């Protein structure tokens, strides 16, 4: 049997911008991507703490050390600059493997999205 489990999570980061006229996705600072074990193009769930919105999109790389968290395309209407969000990705794995799996969970400074 296979189950879906949390693979990666960036817990409580601030939206730094939104770009409505873009194809779609979420731009994430590459340092945060590395820390959370996320790759470009990976499917992620976004949970907005401020308004309760939940959406699904995919990751694109942002510049390192900039703290960028930008929602692009139609999802830009679901956030406001300064909103706090959680970014979650999942993996499908064998039930027994999942019992020992440890997700990559990152707790950045939500004021500037830095890792320190």
Residue, then its C-alpha position, 0 to 999 in steps of 0.5 A: x500500500x502507498x500513502x501520501x505524507x508531508x515531504x517538505x514544509x516552509x512554516x510561516x513565511x511572508x508574502x513579498x509580492x504578487x504578479x497577476x499577469x504571470x503564467x502561474x506558480x510561486x517564486x521561492x528564494x532558492x535558499x529556502x527551497x534548498x533548506x526545505x528540499x524543494x525543487x523547481x517545478x514541484x507541486x506545492x500546497x499553499x495555506x494562507x494564515x491571514x485569510x484561510x485560502x488554500x491553493x495548489x501550484x508549483x515552485x519556481x526559483x527565486x534569487x538567493x538571499x532575497x527572501x522572495x515569496x511571490x505568488x504568480x498568476x491567478x493565485x496572486x488574487x488569493x494573497x496580499x503582501x505581508x500575508x503569512x503562508x505555509x508551503x507544503x509538499x507531499x510524497x507518495x511512498x510505501x506505508x512501511x517506508x513512510x513510518x520512518x520518513x522524516x520530512x524537511x521542515x523549515x521555520x524561517x524568520x517570518x519578518x524577512x523570510x531568512x533562515x537565521 
